[in-house]
Amino acid sequence: MRRDLDALADRTFDLVVIGGGAFGVFTAWDAALRGISVAILERGDWAEAASANCFKMVHGGIRYLQHLDFPRIRQSSRERNTFLRIAPHLVRPLPILIPTYGHGHSGPEILGAGLRAYDLLVWDRNRGIRDPALRLPAGRLLSTRETLALYPELPTAGLTGGALIHDGQMHSPARLALCVLRSAVEHGACAANYVEVTGFLRRGNEIEGVTARDRERDASFTVRGRAFVNAAGAWAAPLLHAGLGIPVRPRPTFSRDAFFVVNRRIGPDV
């Protein structure tokens, strides 16, 4: 992909996407496939921030089972299936073990019922996947012995076994985003990174463009559009405030989840 800043400045786009993370590139891709003229601007590297520093999960919606959100489960399963089919080099099945303790809320009986219900809801999870290595097995319960054979460091007091499920995992979210962006460009999107949106061009109550700065050459220019998507993530609200004087109330909140990568197994003493 080649940055063509002249092409950005010389036309009016149907859609201007601000932010080149996962949401931004998929928005640009979807619009380009529909024949909409798109410009997408990113202040740094593509998918460099939250999109790169994530759990790397392509989940099939099992967490929505506790809320009985069946439509979202079906939608998530279809999306996971799509990624496994179109990006088999970047998305693979990931086994996940959930240890069970006792026979109550965290016991095997409830988890087993949940697994059966989920598998019925996503009965077509492997539709169109030809490679057996990419097909997701049904969830199943493990005995205490099988669970400890996989994770001998687990606390054994009250351990009644485990539940084994499979989900999808991205090996490199940034590479996946780049693949999607490249497809958007091949369908006509105009993409440029190291271009920071600094403000908006307004005519009355309407926005007709953005002011942007090329961070490599320290040059400013404008990009005009008919519609705009602010997909700047953590920078979305500050951009609205600085560029339009619109304070976002209440202030947006972000995920408080955390993950750690270690080079050894985690035991009870860690």
Salt bridges, closest charged atoms under 4 A:
ASP4 OD2 - ARG2 NH2 3.89
ASP14 OD1 - ARG226 NH1 2.87
ASP30 OD2 - ARG34 NE 2.62
GLU109 OE2 - HIS103 ND1 2.77
ASP124 OD1 - ARG74 NH1 2.77
GLU153 OE1 - ARG265 NH1 3.78
ASP167 OD1 - ARG80 NH1 2.86
GLU186 OE2 - ARG182 NE 3.63
GLU196 OE1 - ARG213 NH2 3.24
GLU208 OE1 - ARG203 NE 3.41
GLU208 OE2 - ARG224 NH1 3.36
ASP214 OD1 - ARG3 NH2 3.11
ASP214 OD2 - ARG217 NE 2.86
GLU216 OE1 - ARG3 NH2 3.28
ASP218 OD1 - ARG213 NH1 3.48
